[in-house]
Amino acid sequence: MKQKLNIRAFSLASALIFGAIYIVCALLSWINPELLIKISNYLFHSIDLTQIMGAEITLSSTIIGFILTTILAYTIGGLFA
């Protein structure tokens, strides 16, 4: 018996998970940007992100980033399923 993923359910789950991760990351960058820079430097090994992480994050850029992240995750989830 071959099992198949429900494309809509998997896409929606992907979008919800990545949207939640995006919100946590945005809150972390608002509450403690120095910690976010340290975590990012650990994740990207030898790349020094302190040089490029100086821009101020606005509410509109956060909302646009959230929307784009969830759309991208939904699309990739659908392609995967």
VMD Tcl script that draws the C-alpha trace (Angstrom):
set ca {
  {0.00 0.00 0.00}
  {1.45 3.32 -1.07}
  {0.99 6.24 1.28}
  {0.77 9.76 -0.06}
  {1.13 13.05 1.77}
  {-1.81 15.43 1.69}
  {-0.31 18.32 -0.29}
  {-2.43 21.09 1.25}
  {-1.96 19.83 4.81}
  {1.81 19.45 4.42}
  {2.12 22.87 2.75}
  {0.09 24.52 5.49}
  {2.06 22.75 8.23}
  {5.32 23.89 6.62}
  {4.10 27.48 6.40}
  {2.91 27.46 10.02}
  {6.16 26.02 11.35}
  {8.39 28.40 9.40}
  {6.11 31.33 10.26}
  {6.44 30.49 13.96}
  {10.22 30.21 13.63}
  {10.27 33.60 11.87}
  {8.25 35.22 14.67}
  {10.56 33.77 17.34}
  {13.59 35.02 15.42}
  {12.03 38.50 14.97}
  {11.22 38.69 18.69}
  {14.73 37.58 19.59}
  {16.24 40.25 17.34}
  {14.01 42.87 18.97}
  {14.60 41.74 22.57}
  {18.29 40.83 22.40}
  {19.99 41.56 19.07}
  {23.47 40.75 20.42}
  {22.36 37.20 21.27}
  {20.88 36.78 17.79}
  {24.19 37.87 16.24}
  {26.08 35.33 18.39}
  {23.69 32.52 17.43}
  {23.90 33.49 13.76}
  {27.71 33.49 13.89}
  {27.61 29.96 15.35}
  {25.28 28.79 12.59}
  {27.31 30.32 9.75}
  {30.69 29.17 11.10}
  {33.45 31.49 9.91}
  {31.32 34.31 8.48}
  {31.39 37.45 10.62}
  {27.81 38.71 10.52}
  {28.43 41.69 12.80}
  {29.41 43.72 9.74}
  {26.06 43.28 7.99}
  {23.60 43.06 10.90}
  {23.44 46.72 11.75}
  {20.26 47.72 9.95}
  {17.27 48.65 12.06}
  {14.33 46.31 11.70}
  {10.97 48.00 11.12}
  {7.50 46.60 11.67}
  {6.75 46.75 7.94}
  {9.92 44.83 7.03}
  {9.05 42.22 9.67}
  {5.52 41.78 8.28}
  {6.78 41.55 4.69}
  {9.46 39.06 5.73}
  {6.86 36.96 7.56}
  {4.55 36.91 4.55}
  {7.36 35.99 2.15}
  {8.67 33.29 4.49}
  {5.28 31.63 4.86}
  {4.57 31.79 1.10}
  {7.96 30.28 0.34}
  {7.52 27.54 2.97}
  {4.02 26.75 1.66}
  {5.32 26.50 -1.90}
  {8.32 24.35 -1.03}
  {6.13 22.16 1.19}
  {3.76 21.64 -1.73}
  {6.59 20.74 -4.07}
  {8.00 18.29 -1.54}
  {4.66 16.59 -0.90}
}
mol new
graphics top color blue
foreach p $ca { graphics top sphere $p radius 0.5 }
foreach p [lrange $ca 0 end-1] q [lrange $ca 1 end] { graphics top cylinder $p $q radius 0.2 }
display resetview
